[in-house]
Amino acid sequence: MINKLLRYFPLAMVLVMVFVVSVLVSVRFAIHGREVRVPKLDGLTPVQAERIANRNGLVLSVESRFYTNSVPEGRIVSQSPQPDTRVRSGWKVVVAESLGPQRAPVPNLVGQSEHAADVNLGRRGLQVGGVAKLHLAGIQPGVVVAQSPQANSKNVASPVNLVVTAVDNTPHYVMPNFVGKSLAESTDLLESAGLVVGNARRNASIIVKPAAEGVIIWQYPPAGQKVTAGEVVRFQVRK
């Protein structure tokens, strides 16, 4: 009896192994038969994304919303699992929806330095756009003198454009005393510095350059006054 059982034992083992392998293959086939690939949902609206997810046997869940400048408002900005990931049918795909660029009341930046204005805007989720430089006498460089949009404008997306005072690169001079000097010599000196010599008066009559003879007896601007390149200087000369 024992010998008979031993004779059929190898056959029984083979049948058991075939059964186990068949079960494993069936289970694997059943599992993989329910797998799907996650579609790409970035950039779609939640309605579009849900329709595509459901068509692929998946469930869509919008679980967060945040501001971003890169994705328009109302569009999917991120998803999990990532596109092309294999998951089981019925899996939940979690997405985040864009609120678009953050909008905030624009602060008053006039009178602030360019750096302070940049920091002030950044705290409100806004950004500096174009910066125009403008020289204004009497105002130190690097100060905001105008902005667009205006202060307290609401529901404005960045950026905010600024007009900032520039460094004055115009040459400045202190007007020397030309009284008693010749008109010709004084004219050459002033024009070499970028100043303009206007019509000179000879006593009560006007003389027009290049008639540059005579001695200067009066000048404007007066000696010691600050002048800039391009400014007009006038003289009165003696016969």
Secondary structure, DSSP 8 states (H G I E B T S, - for coil): -HHHHHHHHHHHHHHHHHHHHHHHHHHHHHHHHTEEE----TTS-HHHHHHHHHHTT-EEEEEEEE--SSS-TTSEEEEES-TT-EEETT-EEEEEEE--S-EE-----TTSBHHHHHHHHHHTT--EEEEEEE--TTS-TTBEEEEES-TT--SEES-EEEEEE----S-EEE----TTSBHHHHHHHHHHTT-EE--EEETTEEE-TT---SEEEEEES-TT-EEETT-EEEEEEE-
